[in-house]
Each structure stands twice: as C-alpha cells, then as structure tokens.
Amino acid sequence: MAEAGPQAPPPPGTPSRHEKSLGLLTTKFVSLLQEAKDGVLDLKLAADTLAVRQKRRIYDITNVLEGIGLIEKKSKNSIQWKRHPPGHPGPIGHQPGGAHPRGSQRTEEVPDSPKECEWPH
C-alpha cells in the first residue's frame, strides 16, 4: 500500500473547493432568482447557467429555501419567491384581515425580496 504523500496541485483551470462550494452556489442561485422575471426561475435554466453538473445540488438549495418559507414550487421545474417584489402590496396569497391562505396564523416574517436575506460569505 502506497503512503499518502503531498498531492500535486490541480491542473490550471480546475475550480477550487471554494468555487465548488454549496454556499457559493447558493449565493449565485439567489442572484439568478433576484434577476428572474416576476421572481419565477426555471430550475433547468438555473442549472445550465450555473454550470452545475449535479442537479441534485440545485434541488438541495431549493428544498432548504422552500423549507424556510422563502420560495414555493410553481411547477416541477420552476420556483417563485413567496412575496411580491418590493413596491407591490402584500404577500402572494394574502387574505384580507391577515389570515394565512391555509387558515393558520403566520407569525414569522418572510422577506419581501432576496436582497433582504442575509447570506453567509
């Protein structure tokens, strides 16, 4: 069995660990979502634009954003922010009197736009 020695540097043009990180991919994904018309983003287009070889990583990001209530699925391959863009009245599905569309009261605040979210660097 060979001993593990110092590794040779990666060939030029090979992305670093940071460049392949899920955190950086999330930041780029949110930027795409900010630029999307009406806040709706096609996930296939996002994967192609971000040059993601494993679409699973895109789904990891969308599952977390959906889980914390920032986005919702519009169809199998598209997602949308749950709130209208800044300057538009009320959240999507807003009921007069403040009732949540599903009947329960919502107590947490959902940002109106991705710019209001704080993302780690």
C-alpha positions as CSV (number, residue, x, y, z in Angstrom):
1,M,0.0,0.0,0.0
2,A,1.4,3.4,-1.0
3,E,1.9,6.1,1.5
4,A,-0.1,9.3,1.1
5,G,2.4,11.9,0.1
6,P,1.9,15.6,-0.9
7,Q,-0.6,15.9,-3.6
8,A,0.2,17.6,-6.8
9,P,-1.6,20.9,-7.4
10,P,-4.7,20.7,-9.6
11,P,-4.3,21.4,-13.3
12,P,-4.8,25.0,-14.4
13,G,-8.5,25.9,-14.9
14,T,-9.7,23.4,-12.3
15,P,-12.2,25.0,-9.9
16,S,-11.1,25.3,-6.2
17,R,-13.0,23.8,-3.3
18,H,-14.4,27.2,-2.6
19,E,-15.6,27.7,-6.2
20,K,-17.5,24.4,-6.0
21,S,-18.9,25.0,-2.5
22,L,-22.7,24.8,-1.9
23,G,-22.5,28.2,-0.1
24,L,-21.2,30.0,-3.2
25,L,-23.6,28.1,-5.5
26,T,-26.5,29.2,-3.2
27,T,-25.3,32.9,-3.5
28,K,-25.2,32.6,-7.3
29,F,-28.6,30.8,-7.3
30,V,-30.2,33.6,-5.3
31,S,-28.7,36.2,-7.6
32,L,-30.4,34.4,-10.5
33,L,-33.6,34.4,-8.6
34,Q,-33.3,38.1,-8.0
35,E,-33.0,38.7,-11.7
36,A,-35.8,36.4,-12.7
37,K,-38.9,37.9,-14.3
38,D,-41.7,38.1,-11.7
39,G,-39.5,36.2,-9.3
40,V,-40.1,32.9,-11.2
41,L,-37.0,30.8,-12.0
42,D,-36.7,27.8,-14.3
43,L,-34.5,25.2,-12.5
44,K,-33.2,23.7,-15.7
45,L,-32.1,27.2,-16.9
46,A,-30.5,27.8,-13.5
47,A,-28.6,24.6,-13.6
48,D,-27.3,25.4,-17.1
49,T,-26.5,29.0,-16.3
50,L,-24.6,28.0,-13.1
51,A,-22.9,25.1,-15.0
52,V,-24.0,22.6,-12.4
53,R,-23.1,19.0,-13.3
54,Q,-25.2,17.6,-10.5
55,K,-28.8,19.0,-10.5
56,R,-29.1,17.4,-7.0
57,R,-27.2,20.5,-5.7
58,I,-29.9,22.8,-7.1
59,Y,-32.6,20.7,-5.5
60,D,-30.7,20.8,-2.2
61,I,-30.8,24.6,-2.3
62,T,-34.5,24.8,-3.3
63,N,-35.5,22.3,-0.7
64,V,-33.9,24.4,2.1
65,L,-35.4,27.7,0.7
66,E,-38.8,26.1,0.4
67,G,-38.5,24.6,3.9
68,I,-37.8,28.0,5.5
69,G,-40.7,29.6,3.6
70,L,-38.9,31.8,1.1
71,I,-39.9,30.1,-2.1
72,E,-42.7,27.8,-3.5
73,K,-42.8,25.4,-6.4
74,K,-44.8,26.7,-9.3
75,S,-44.3,23.5,-11.3
76,K,-42.0,20.6,-11.4
77,N,-39.1,22.7,-12.8
78,S,-39.8,26.2,-11.6
79,I,-39.9,28.1,-8.3
80,Q,-41.0,31.5,-7.2
81,W,-40.4,33.8,-4.2
82,K,-43.5,33.7,-1.9
83,R,-43.7,37.5,-1.8
84,H,-44.3,40.2,-4.4
85,P,-41.4,42.3,-5.5
86,P,-40.8,45.5,-3.4
87,G,-43.4,48.1,-4.1
88,H,-46.2,45.6,-4.6
89,P,-48.8,45.3,-1.9
90,G,-48.9,42.2,0.3
91,P,-47.6,38.7,0.0
92,I,-48.7,36.2,-2.6
93,G,-51.9,34.6,-1.4
94,H,-52.5,37.4,1.1
95,Q,-56.0,37.3,2.6
96,P,-57.8,40.4,3.9
97,G,-57.6,40.5,7.7
98,G,-54.2,38.9,7.8
99,A,-55.3,35.3,7.6
100,H,-52.9,32.8,6.1
101,P,-54.2,31.1,2.9
102,R,-54.1,27.7,4.7
103,G,-56.2,29.0,7.6
104,S,-53.4,29.2,10.3
105,Q,-51.9,32.4,11.5
106,R,-48.3,33.1,10.4
107,T,-46.1,34.6,13.0
108,E,-42.6,34.6,11.3
109,E,-41.6,37.3,8.8
110,V,-40.8,36.3,5.3
111,P,-38.5,38.8,3.5
112,D,-40.1,40.6,0.6
113,S,-37.1,40.0,-1.7
114,P,-33.9,38.0,-1.7
115,K,-32.0,41.2,-1.1
116,E,-33.4,41.3,2.5
117,C,-31.9,37.9,3.2
118,E,-28.5,37.7,4.9
119,W,-26.3,35.1,3.2
120,P,-23.0,33.9,4.7
121,H,-19.9,34.8,2.7
